[in-house]
Amino acid sequence: MSQVSADQSKAFDVSLGLVLKIAVPMTIAYLSTPIVGITDTFVIGQLGDPALLGGIAVGAILFDLLFSSFNFLRSGSTGLTAQAYGAQDDVEIGAVLLRFCMTAVILGLLLLALREPFLQLGLAFMEPSPEVAQATETYFLIRILAAPFTFLNFAILGWVLGLGRAGTGLLLQTMLNGLNIGLSLLLVLVYDWGVAGAAWATFTAELVTAFAGVGLILAQARATSHSGQWPSRARLFDASRFKAMFGLNRDIMIRSFCLVFAFAYFTAQGAQSGDVVLAANAILMNFFFVAGYFLDGFATAAEQLVGRAVGARWRPAYDRTLWLTVVWGFILSGFLTAVMLVFGPAFIDTMTTSEDVRLHAGDYLIWAALTPLAGVLAFQMDGVFIGATWSRDMRNMMLLSLGLYLLTLHSFSDLWGNHALWIALLVFLGARGLSLSVISIPRARQTFSG
């Protein structure tokens, strides 16, 4: 009876309004992210030097590969904070914040110390021309200085999302991306700093946002803690909690690396089919990436509300969150698929003037349009598993899905060519979502019966 009473004391209702309160602001925040890359490409493109544009492109790829591997600082922080919030453990909420912030700064400084080997390894892998390599080096060595602040921003964003404060998350992301865009326009087009200007813009935006974030979370941490006290040193450095945190971070890091590898492999395989197919695939992948930014809003809502339900040991909130985020995720993904099928040809024509590229992109449009429907469960179940911190299963199902992706591709590539590549991507997305959905049933039973 005591367990039931404790659960009911922490009970909370999950409504569509609560889900949208988190999903809508974060969707807006996520959609602002690609605008930064578009702006950098635009301002450097105005300088008229292809090598500089290539340097930005290669540098952006290197940072995507590098920083996405550390995205566990955001995801892990969200899951553990949400669980502490659901358990009404104010001291642990503060402890999670401090643990992740310390880890973020240490990892950022370590990355700074290893910046030269990372740069040389990346250039060896990409094999750019000497001119592009020089521009990449300039961009990389400046932007990498922001690593401690970038990782700190990951941890802070995860913490505020774990508390369900999506408005604060939107504010921080808007500040970060807005400063980045404004400074890039100023430093490159007005002060003519070239590639270095774009890099310094990113550094400054990360620095300012980190300081602003620290100020906000200090105020919010005081408001959250009923006792007004920070966790003791013993609580902060509790070995079992650090072990759980690092285990969670390790699994999410492996999962993220596999995801990045899958998309990098997709690009590499497309390149083997020639420049026209590579360009067509690159245009069509924008459909999936944009859809992902929309679906990530509901996934973020699942992270916070599932984590809170697990912390409270309140199964009705878990079930309701799962139902609402999955159903509305499918509704949104179906709408996105329809939009892509109707307006996709016009978008393709806008993106390129090459008739060959337009023709090939049109041939594969159906597959790109299906990616939101194939991937919606993967997005939503990722959110569920991150919130519940079922990271080992998430890692294992990612490895399984990656294996099916590679098997499908190499089994049918000779027969179907680039169509096989897109079908393999759909298999990869679908397998992740379905496998996680199946395994979530016993995991939920185990979690809420304890």
N, C-alpha and C positions, 0 to 999 in steps of 0.2 A: 504493500500500500504506500509506503514511503516513496518508492520510485515513481509510482503513478502521480502522487501528489506533487513531487518535484517537477515532473514533466509538465503537469498542468500549470504550475506556477510560472513556467517559462513559455507557455503556449502563445502563439500569435497566428493571426489570420493572413492568408495570402490571397490577394485579389488581383484582377487584371490591372487595376489602377496602380497597385504597388509595383507590379512587374514593369509597367510602362514608365513609372517614376524613375526607375533605374535605366531601363533600356533606351528610352528616347534621348536623354542627355548624352549617354555614352555613344549612341549611334552618331549623333551630331559631332561629338568629339572625334570619333574614329574617322569619319568622313573628311575631317579637316586635314588629316595626316597626309594623304597623297598630294594635296595642294602644295605642300612644301617641296616635294620632289619636282612637281611640275614647274614651280617658280624657279628653282635652281636651274633646271634645264632651260627655261625661257631666258633668264638673265645672262647665263653663260652663252647661250645660243646667239644673243645679240652682239657678242664680241666678234663673231665671224670666224673663229678659229676652231676647226673640227677637233683638233687635239685637246683643246680645253674642255669641249663638250664630252669627248671620250673619257677624259680624266675624271670628270664628275660622275659619269655613268659607272666606270669601273670602281671608283671610290665608294659610290653608293652601294654597289653589290657587295663589296668587302665589308662594309658596316652592317648591311642586312644580315650577312652570314655570321658576323661576329656578335652583334648585339642581340639578334634573335635567340642565340644560344643562352643568353643570360636573362631571357624574359621570365624565367622562373622567379625572379625577384618580384615581379608584379603578380604573377599567378599564385605563387606560394603565399605571399603576404595577404592576398585577398581571402584565400581559403582558411588560413589559420586565424585571421582577424575575425572573419564571419563566425567561425565556430566559437571563439572566445566571447563574441557579442551575444550569440545565441545562448551560451551558458551563463550569461550575465556576470562574467569574470572580468571586472574592470581592470584589475591589476595585470592580468594576462594580455589584455588588449594593448596596454602600454609596453609590456615586455616584448610582444611580437613586433611592434613598431621599432623598438630599439635594436632587437636582434637583426632584423632585416636591414635597417639603416647601417649598422656597423658592418654587416656582411657586404653591403653594396659598396661602401667606401673602400674597404679592403680589396675587394675584387677589382674595383676601378683603378686603384693604385697599382695592383699587380699587372693589370693590362697595360698600364702606362709603361711599366718597367720592361714589358715584353713587346713594345710597339714595333721595334725594328724587325725582329724575327717574323712577326705577324705580317708586316708589310711585304717583306721579301718573299714570304711563302705565298701570299696572295698574288703578287705580281708574277711569280713563277707559274702559278696555276692559270692565270688569265692570259699571259703572254701578250701584253699590249705592245704597240710600237714604242720606240724610245721617247717620242714626243708625248704620247698619252701617258706613258709610265712616269715621266717627269711631272706632269700635271697631277696625276694620281698621288704621287708622293707628297707634293705640296699640300693637297687637300687632306690627305690622310693624317699627316703628322701634326696638322693644326687641329683638326676635328677630334682626334683621339684624346686631346688634352681634356675634353669634356667628359671622358669616361666615368670618373667618380660621380660627377653631377648627373649624368644620364642614368646611371644605375640607382642613384639616390632617388631620382624622379620615378623610376620603376617602383621602388619600394613604397614611396609615399602614395603614389596613385593606387597601388594595390591595397594599402591600408585604408584609405578613404572609401574605396569601393567596398571593402570588407564590412565597413560600417553602414553601407547603403547610402552614402552621401555622394550620389552621382552628380549633383550640382557642383560640388567642390571639384570633382574629377573633371567635369566639363570646363570649369574655370581654369584649372591648371593646364589642361591640354590646349585650350584656346590661347592662353598666355604664351605657352611654349611655341605653338605653331604660328601664332600671330607675330610674335617677336622675330621668329626665324624668317618669315616671309618679308616683313618690313625691313629688317636689317640687311637681308640679301639684296633687295632692290636698292637700298641706299648705298651699301658698300661696293656693289659691283657696277651698277649703272651710273651712280652719281660720283663716287670717289674712285672708280676704276681700279679696284683692288683685284679684279679677276677671280680666279679659282680660290685664292686665299680669302677673298672677301666672303664668298659663300661659306667657307669653312669657319671663319671667325663669327659669322652670323649664327651658325648652329651652336658654336661654343658659348657665345654670349646668352643665347636663348636658354640653353640648358642650365647655365650658371644662375641666371636671374630667377628662373622657375624653381630651381632647387631651393634657393634662399626664401622665395615666397612660400613654397610648400612647407618648409620647416617652420616658418612663422605661423602658418595656418594650422598645422598639426599640433603645435605646442598649445595653441588656444583651444583646439578641439579635444586634445588629450586632457586638459584641465577640466573641460566641461563634461567629458565622458566619465572621469573617475569620481565616484561619489565620495571617496575618502580623501581626494586631493593629493594622494601620494603616488610617487613613482614606484615601480617594483624594486624590491631589495636586490642587492647584488647576487645573493644566493638564488633568488627566483629568476633573475635575468640570465644567469649563466648556468642554469639547471641543465645537467648533462643529458638527461633523457629528452628534454624538450629540444635541445640543440641537435641531438641525434635524429629526432623525428623531423626537424626542419631540414637538415641536410639530406636525409633520405628522400623527402618530398622534392627538394630542389634538384637532386640528382636525377630522379625519374622524369621530372618535367623537362630537364635539360636534354636528356636522351630523346624524349618524345619530340622536342622542338628541333633538335638536330636532324632527326629522321624526316620531319616535315620539310625542312629547308632542303635536305638532300633530294627528296622526291621531286620538288619543283625545279631544282637545279638540274636534275637528271632529265626532266621533261624538256627543259630548254636545250640541253646538250644533244638529246636525241633528235629534236626538231632541227637543230643545226646540221645534222648529218644528212638531212633530206634537201639541203640547199638553202640559199638565202631567201628565196621567195616563201618557202614553207615556214622558215624561221620567223620571218616578218609577219606572216599571217597568224601564226600561233601567238606571237607577242601581242598583237592587236586583240585577239580573242581572249587571251588570259586576263585582259582588263575587265571583261565581263565578270569573271569569277572573283577577281580581287575586289571590285566594287560591291558585288553581292556579299562578299565576306564581311565588308565593313558594316553593311546593314544587319546581317545575321549576328555579328559580334555583340550587338546591343542586347539581344535576348540571351545570348550566352553569358554575358556579364551579369545579367539579372539572375540567371540560374546559379552562377558562382556564389553570389552573396546570399540568396535566399536558401539554397540548399545547405551552404555552410552554416547559416544561422539555425536551420532546422536540425542539423546534426548536432550542433553545440547544445541546443535545447532538448535534444532527444524527443522531438515532436514530429512523429511520422505524418500526421495530416498535412503539415506545412510542406514537407518534402513531396508528398504525392501531388498536392495542388500545384506546387511550383513546376514539377515535372510535366504535368498535364498542360498547364497554361503556356509554358515556354516552348514545348514541342509543337502543340497545335498551332499557336500563332507563328512559330517559326516556319511551319509548312505553309501556312497561308501566305506569309511574306515571300517565301521562296517560290511559290507558285506564281505569285504576281510578278516577281522579278524575271522568271522564265518567260512568261507571256510578253513582258516588255522587251526582253532581248530578242524574241522571235519577230516581234512586230517592227521594232526600231533598229534592230541589229544591222541590217543592210545599210541604212542611212549612216549609222555610226561608223561602219567600216569605210564607206566612201569619204567620210569626213577625215578619218585618220590617215589615209594614204591616197595618193594620186596614181599609184601604179595599178594598172588594170590586171596584171598577173597576180599581184597580192590580193586585190579585191576579189578576184575569181576564186582563189584558193581559200581565202577566209570565208567566203560564202559557202563553199563546199563543207566546211567543218563547223559552221555556225550552230547547227543543231546540237552538236556535242557540247559546245561552250554554253549554250542556253540551258542545258540540262544540269550543269554543275551546281546551281543553287539547290535543286531538288535532291540531287545525289549527295550533297554535302551538308544539308541542314541538320540531319541527325548527328553528324560528326561534330559540328559546331556546338549544338545544344548539349550533347553528352560530354563533350570536353568541359563545358561549364559545370555540369553536374559533378563530374569526377574531380575537378579542381576544388569545387566548394566542399565536397565530402572528403577531400584529400585521399581518394583512392588512387594514388599516383602509380603504384606498381601495376595495377590492371591497365591503366591508361597507357603506360609505357609498353606493356606486353602486347596489347591490342594494336598499337601503332606498329610494332615490329612485325606482327602477323599481317597487317594490311599492306605494309611496304613489301613484304615478300610476295603477296598476291598481285600487287601492282607490277612488280618486275617479272613475275611469271606470266601474267597476261600479256604484257608488252612483248616479251621475247618469244612467246608462243605464236603470236599472230602478226608480228610486224612484217614479216616477209610476205604474208598474204594480203594484209589490209593497209600496209604503209602507215601514213600519218593518222588514218582513222583508228588504227590499233593503239596509237599513243593516247588519243583522247579517250577511247574506251577504257584503257588501262587506268587513266586518271579517274574516271567515273567509278571504276571498281575499287580503287584505293579509297575514295571518299565514302562510298557506300559501305565498304567493309568495316571501316572505322566506326561509322555510326551504328551499324547493326550489331557488331561484336560488343561494343560498349553497352548498347541497350540490353542485350541478352544478359551480360554479366552483372548489370546493375541490379537485377532482380534479387539474386542471392546476397549481393553486397548490402542492399538496403535492409533485407531481412536480418542479416547478421548485425548491422550497425544499430538498428532500432530495437532489437530484442535484448541487447546487453544491458 
